[in-house]
Amino acid sequence: MTPEFAYFLKVNVAFVLFYAFYRLLFYKDTFFKLRRVSLLAFFGLALNIQEWVKEQEPMTEVIMMYSAMMPEVTITPETVVKTDWKAVMLSASSYIYWSVVALLLVRFFVQLTSILLLAYRSKRTLIHGVLVYRLDKPAGPFSFFQMIFIHPESHSEKEIDEILTHECTQGHSIDVMICELITVVCWVNPFAWLLKREVRHNLEYLADNTVIQSGYDCKSYQYHLLGLAHHYQAAATLYNSFNVLHL
């Protein structure tokens, strides 16, 4: 087992343990800011390369010392060539893994490019003192970093106020970007995808809680979210949507 593969296994086992820890202690509470910090900390701890490198250095020195002391052995080649199926399987697995990583990276950059192109083509305007990007066709509102995309004609004035309050409190697209890149590398681990889903849902809960605390009626806001449940999206999913199916 190579040190790189051992590290990869440690990272994925860490994701399993951290997800179980999150479900046990944080899943049903309403401390959304604490949950956000905890989720990002889980990703950071799982990818703590510095500590892993320090742990591997003594082991590497011992291996090099013993390999230098080993006597030379001459091996006579056999006439019958045997297929090393273990090496074949490892090579095939490596090709499959890196192929999927490449495809997911392409998907990531396609989504990023589609949002940037949409921002370039959309008309910017001020609505209630907030700079927004007007969508040409009816679609669900969403935000990406400081860019808010909305089709104003599809919403009432009160709904626009709720949307802007919701999207202005997001500002956490960096969380989504980090999670997307980590799941690209750890795509074989379903718990990495589950943690990414929890990060996105918690950001939505955090923004919705801000809207409610701003004085908007809870029931009308709930109906507003339900009304947007089946709106199609104007771009790829690499953004913070006003409404997601889980809500």
C-alpha positions in Angstrom: 0.0 0.0 0.0 1.5 3.3 -1.0 1.5 6.3 1.4 -0.8 8.2 -0.9 -3.4 5.5 -1.0 -3.2 5.1 2.8 -3.8 8.8 3.2 -6.8 8.6 0.8 -8.3 5.8 2.9 -7.7 7.9 6.1 -9.5 10.9 4.6 -12.5 8.8 3.6 -12.8 7.1 6.9 -12.6 10.5 8.6 -15.6 11.6 6.5 -17.6 8.6 7.7 -16.8 9.4 11.4 -17.4 13.1 11.0 -20.8 12.6 9.3 -21.9 10.2 12.1 -20.7 12.7 14.7 -22.6 15.5 12.9 -25.9 13.5 12.8 -25.5 12.5 16.4 -24.9 16.0 17.9 -25.9 18.7 15.4 -28.6 17.4 13.1 -31.7 18.6 15.0 -30.4 21.8 16.6 -31.0 25.4 15.4 -27.6 26.8 16.0 -27.0 27.3 12.3 -23.8 29.4 12.5 -22.3 26.8 14.8 -23.3 24.1 12.4 -21.7 26.0 9.5 -18.4 26.3 11.4 -18.5 22.7 12.5 -19.1 21.4 9.0 -16.2 23.4 7.5 -14.0 22.2 10.4 -14.9 18.6 9.6 -13.7 19.1 6.0 -10.5 20.8 7.2 -9.7 18.1 9.8 -10.3 15.3 7.2 -7.8 17.0 4.8 -5.1 17.7 7.4 -2.2 16.8 5.2 0.4 18.5 7.4 -0.1 16.0 10.3 -0.2 13.1 7.9 3.2 14.0 6.4 4.7 14.3 9.9 3.4 10.9 10.8 4.8 9.3 7.6 8.4 10.7 7.9 9.6 8.4 10.7 8.1 5.4 8.9 9.8 6.4 5.7 13.2 6.7 7.4 12.8 3.2 8.9 11.9 1.7 5.6 14.8 3.3 3.8 17.2 2.1 6.6 16.1 -1.5 6.4 16.1 -1.5 2.6 19.7 -0.5 2.7 20.6 -3.4 5.0 18.9 -6.0 3.0 21.2 -8.4 1.1 21.1 -8.5 -2.7 19.1 -11.4 -4.0 19.4 -12.7 -7.6 16.1 -14.0 -9.0 16.1 -16.3 -11.9 13.3 -15.5 -14.3 10.7 -18.2 -14.8 9.9 -19.5 -18.3 6.2 -19.2 -17.6 4.9 -15.7 -17.5 2.0 -15.2 -15.0 -0.5 -12.3 -15.2 -0.4 -10.1 -12.2 -4.2 -9.7 -11.8 -3.7 -7.5 -8.7 -1.6 -5.0 -10.6 -4.1 -5.1 -13.5 -7.1 -4.4 -11.1 -5.2 -1.6 -9.4 -4.3 0.0 -12.7 -7.9 -0.2 -14.0 -9.2 1.2 -10.7 -6.8 4.1 -11.0 -7.8 4.9 -14.6 -11.5 4.8 -13.6 -11.0 7.0 -10.5 -9.0 9.7 -12.4 -11.4 9.6 -15.3 -14.4 10.4 -13.0 -12.4 13.1 -11.3 -11.7 14.7 -14.7 -15.4 14.5 -15.7 -16.5 16.1 -12.4 -13.9 18.8 -12.8 -15.2 19.5 -16.3 -18.7 19.6 -14.9 -17.6 22.0 -12.1 -16.0 24.5 -14.6 -19.0 24.2 -17.0 -21.3 25.2 -14.1 -19.1 28.0 -13.1 -18.8 29.3 -16.7 -22.6 29.1 -17.2 -23.2 31.4 -14.1 -20.5 33.8 -15.2 -22.0 33.9 -18.8 -25.4 34.5 -17.4 -24.1 37.4 -15.3 -22.4 38.9 -18.3 -25.6 38.7 -20.4 -28.0 39.8 -17.7 -29.0 43.4 -17.2 -27.9 44.9 -13.9 -30.4 47.1 -12.1 -31.2 48.4 -8.6 -34.3 46.9 -6.8 -35.0 48.3 -3.4 -31.5 49.6 -3.2 -29.9 46.3 -4.0 -27.9 45.6 -7.2 -29.4 42.5 -9.0 -29.1 40.7 -12.3 -32.4 40.6 -14.1 -33.3 37.3 -15.7 -34.9 37.5 -19.1 -37.2 34.5 -18.5 -39.2 33.3 -15.5 -36.9 31.2 -13.3 -36.2 30.6 -9.6 -34.1 33.3 -7.9 -30.6 32.5 -6.8 -27.3 34.0 -5.7 -23.6 33.4 -6.4 -21.2 35.3 -4.1 -22.4 38.9 -4.3 -24.5 38.4 -7.5 -28.3 38.0 -7.1 -30.3 36.7 -10.1 -34.0 37.3 -10.2 -36.9 37.7 -12.6 -38.8 40.6 -11.0 -42.0 40.2 -13.1 -42.6 36.8 -11.5 -42.9 38.1 -7.9 -44.8 40.6 -5.9 -43.2 43.5 -4.1 -43.4 41.6 -0.8 -41.9 38.5 -2.3 -39.0 40.5 -3.8 -38.3 41.9 -0.4 -38.2 38.4 1.1 -35.9 37.2 -1.7 -33.5 40.0 -1.4 -33.3 39.6 2.4 -32.7 35.9 1.9 -30.1 36.2 -0.8 -28.3 39.2 0.9 -27.7 37.0 4.0 -26.2 34.1 2.0 -22.6 35.2 1.0 -21.4 31.7 1.6 -20.7 30.5 -1.9 -17.1 29.8 -0.9 -18.5 27.0 1.4 -20.3 25.5 -1.6 -17.2 25.8 -3.8 -15.0 24.1 -1.2 -17.5 21.2 -0.8 -17.8 20.8 -4.6 -14.0 20.4 -5.0 -13.7 18.0 -2.1 -16.4 15.8 -3.5 -14.6 15.8 -6.9 -11.6 14.3 -5.2 -13.5 12.0 -2.8 -16.4 11.1 -5.2 -16.1 7.4 -4.3 -17.2 8.2 -0.7 -20.9 8.7 -0.3 -20.4 10.4 3.1 -18.5 13.2 1.5 -21.6 13.9 -0.7 -23.8 13.7 2.4 -21.7 16.3 4.2 -21.8 18.5 1.1 -25.6 18.3 1.2 -25.7 19.2 4.8 -23.5 22.3 4.2 -25.9 23.5 1.5 -29.0 22.8 3.5 -27.6 24.6 6.6 -26.8 27.7 4.5 -30.4 27.7 3.4 -31.6 27.3 7.0 -29.3 30.1 8.1 -30.7 32.5 5.4 -34.3 31.5 6.1 -33.8 32.1 9.8 -32.5 35.6 9.0 -35.6 36.4 6.9 -37.9 35.3 9.7 -36.0 37.3 12.3 -36.2 40.4 10.0 -40.0 40.5 10.8 -41.5 38.8 7.8 -44.6 36.6 8.4 -43.6 33.0 8.8 -46.6 31.4 7.2 -46.6 33.7 4.1 -42.9 33.0 3.7 -43.5 29.3 3.8 -46.1 29.6 1.1 -43.7 31.6 -0.9 -41.1 28.9 -0.7 -43.7 26.3 -1.7 -44.7 28.4 -4.7 -41.2 28.3 -6.0 -40.6 24.6 -5.5 -41.2 23.7 -9.2 -39.6 26.7 -10.9 -36.9 25.7 -13.3 -33.4 27.1 -12.8 -31.7 29.6 -15.1 -28.2 28.1 -14.7 -26.3 25.1 -13.3 -26.5 24.1 -9.6 -23.2 25.8 -8.4 -25.1 28.5 -6.5 -27.3 29.3 -3.5 -30.9 28.9 -4.5 -33.8 30.7 -2.8 -35.6 27.5 -2.5 -34.5 23.8 -2.5 -36.5 20.7 -2.6 -35.5 19.6 0.9 -37.1 22.7 2.4 
